[in-house]
Amino acid sequence: MPSAFTIWCTGLPKSGKSALAEALASTIRGRGFQVELINSGKMRKTPLGASLGFSRDDRDTNVRRHAFAANLLVKNGVVAIVSAVSPYAATRAEIRAELSPFVEVYVSTSKAACIERDRDGVWAKALNGEIRNFTGVDALYEAPVRPEVEADLAQLSIEGAVNRVVAKLEALGLVAPAPGQSEDDRLLDPELSR
């Protein structure tokens, strides 16, 4: 069985990163791996993240803590799936160098679609100036240039995005192909051909 690895889901707030990460965890567990999720939103509510604000330094500290946890998991044979905005390209490059194998999944859902799918109203508050340093409003998001996988969840279902990520994991030799599924079957999947 292949060794453990890190999947890092990055994208704007409310892009669908967490939902994709949860679905990926379930699928990868089904392939025989131990898997743990590291969700940035949940981590910020724990003692590890509660003291951090949203300055660039605090955001980088938050991402580095996620990477540290992911590294510990992978060293112990557990697949780490991180769901975090992680807005800065330089910081993502730094953690990519530390975590290997590393698969970056850019959840490229547009700002307009993120606003539309926001049930909590945080985008509206940020746009009205009630929340400061909000990524995509008054804080920068640097989109990945060469992620291993890109998935726009306004155009692609969660299942289609999971299929796309798993196909990449298989191509990288991190996950064995599912029994009975050939490469031709995966290529014929309409979600993968978008």
C-alpha positions in Angstrom: 0.0 0.0 0.0 1.3 3.5 -0.8 2.6 5.6 2.1 0.5 8.5 3.5 0.3 11.9 1.9 -1.2 15.4 2.3 -4.1 16.8 0.3 -4.3 20.6 0.8 -7.6 22.2 -0.3 -7.2 26.0 -0.8 -9.7 28.6 -2.1 -11.9 31.5 -1.1 -14.1 31.4 2.0 -17.3 29.4 1.2 -15.9 27.9 -1.9 -16.7 24.4 -0.8 -13.3 23.3 0.5 -14.6 21.7 3.7 -17.4 19.8 1.9 -14.9 18.5 -0.6 -12.3 17.6 2.1 -15.0 15.6 4.0 -16.1 13.7 0.9 -12.5 13.0 0.0 -11.8 11.7 3.5 -14.7 9.2 3.1 -13.6 8.0 -0.3 -9.9 7.6 0.7 -10.9 5.8 3.9 -12.8 3.4 1.6 -9.5 2.7 -0.2 -8.0 1.4 3.0 -6.2 4.5 4.4 -6.4 6.1 7.8 -7.4 9.7 7.2 -7.7 12.8 9.4 -9.2 16.1 8.5 -7.6 19.4 9.5 -10.3 22.1 9.1 -9.1 25.7 9.5 -12.5 27.0 10.6 -12.8 24.4 13.4 -9.1 24.8 14.3 -9.6 28.5 14.9 -12.1 27.6 17.6 -9.6 25.5 19.5 -6.7 26.7 21.8 -4.4 26.2 18.9 -6.0 28.9 16.8 -8.3 31.0 19.0 -5.6 33.5 19.8 -4.9 34.3 16.1 -6.4 37.1 14.2 -6.4 37.7 10.4 -3.2 39.7 9.9 -0.8 38.3 7.3 1.5 37.0 10.1 -1.4 35.4 11.9 -2.7 33.7 8.8 0.8 32.4 8.0 1.1 31.1 11.6 -2.3 29.4 11.2 -1.3 27.7 8.0 2.1 26.6 9.4 0.3 25.0 12.4 -1.9 23.1 9.9 1.2 22.0 8.1 2.9 20.9 11.3 -0.1 18.8 12.2 -0.3 17.3 8.7 3.4 16.4 8.8 2.9 14.5 12.1 0.0 12.6 10.7 1.8 11.6 7.5 4.9 10.5 9.4 2.6 8.1 11.3 1.0 6.7 8.2 -2.2 8.8 8.3 -3.4 10.7 5.2 -3.9 14.4 6.2 -6.5 16.4 4.4 -6.3 20.1 5.1 -9.1 22.6 4.3 -7.8 26.1 4.7 -8.1 29.4 2.7 -4.3 29.6 3.0 -4.3 32.8 0.8 -0.6 33.4 0.2 1.4 31.6 -2.6 4.7 31.9 -0.8 3.4 30.2 2.3 1.8 27.4 0.3 5.1 26.9 -1.5 6.9 26.7 1.8 4.6 24.0 3.1 4.7 22.1 -0.2 8.5 21.9 0.3 8.0 20.5 3.9 5.2 18.1 3.1 5.8 15.3 0.6 3.9 13.8 -1.1 1.8 17.0 -1.3 -1.3 17.4 -3.5 -2.7 20.9 -3.8 -6.4 21.1 -4.7 -7.5 24.6 -5.7 -11.2 25.0 -5.1 -11.6 27.7 -7.7 -15.2 28.6 -7.1 -15.7 32.3 -8.1 -16.2 35.1 -5.6 -19.7 35.6 -6.9 -20.6 31.9 -6.4 -19.0 32.0 -2.9 -21.2 34.9 -2.0 -24.3 33.2 -3.4 -23.6 29.9 -1.5 -22.8 31.7 1.8 -25.5 30.7 4.3 -23.8 32.3 7.3 -23.7 35.8 5.8 -20.0 36.4 6.4 -19.4 37.6 2.8 -22.3 40.2 3.2 -20.8 41.4 6.5 -17.4 41.7 5.0 -18.7 43.6 2.0 -20.6 45.9 4.3 -17.4 46.6 6.3 -18.6 44.7 9.4 -15.7 42.2 9.1 -12.3 43.4 8.3 -9.3 41.6 6.7 -11.7 39.2 4.9 -10.1 37.2 2.2 -11.5 38.2 -1.2 -12.8 41.5 0.0 -10.1 43.6 1.7 -7.5 40.8 2.1 -5.6 39.2 -0.8 -6.0 35.7 -2.1 -3.3 34.5 -4.4 -4.7 31.7 -6.5 -2.4 28.7 -7.2 -0.7 28.8 -10.6 -0.1 25.0 -10.9 -2.2 23.0 -8.5 -2.3 19.3 -9.0 -6.1 19.6 -9.2 -8.5 22.5 -9.8 -12.2 22.2 -9.1 -14.8 24.9 -9.5 -17.7 23.8 -7.3 -20.1 26.1 -9.0 -19.6 24.0 -12.1 -18.6 20.6 -10.7 -20.5 18.4 -8.2 -18.7 17.3 -5.0 -18.7 13.8 -6.4 -17.2 15.0 -9.7 -14.5 16.9 -7.8 -13.7 13.9 -5.6 -13.4 11.8 -8.8 -11.0 14.4 -10.3 -8.8 14.4 -7.1 -8.8 10.6 -6.8 -7.9 10.2 -10.5 -4.9 12.5 -9.9 -3.9 10.5 -6.7 -4.1 7.3 -8.8 -2.0 8.9 -11.6 0.6 10.0 -9.0 0.7 6.4 -7.6 -0.5 7.5 -4.2 -3.8 5.5 -4.4 -4.3 2.2 -6.2 -7.1 2.3 -8.9 -10.4 1.0 -7.6 -11.0 -2.7 -8.5 -12.8 -3.1 -11.8 -12.3 0.5 -12.9 -10.0 1.0 -15.9 -8.3 4.2 -17.0 -10.8 4.3 -19.9 -13.7 4.2 -17.4 -12.2 7.3 -15.6 -11.7 9.1 -18.9 -15.3 8.5 -19.9 -16.6 10.0 -16.6 -18.3 13.3 -17.8 -17.3 15.1 -14.6 -13.6 14.4 -15.3 -13.8 15.6 -18.9 -14.8 19.1 -18.0 
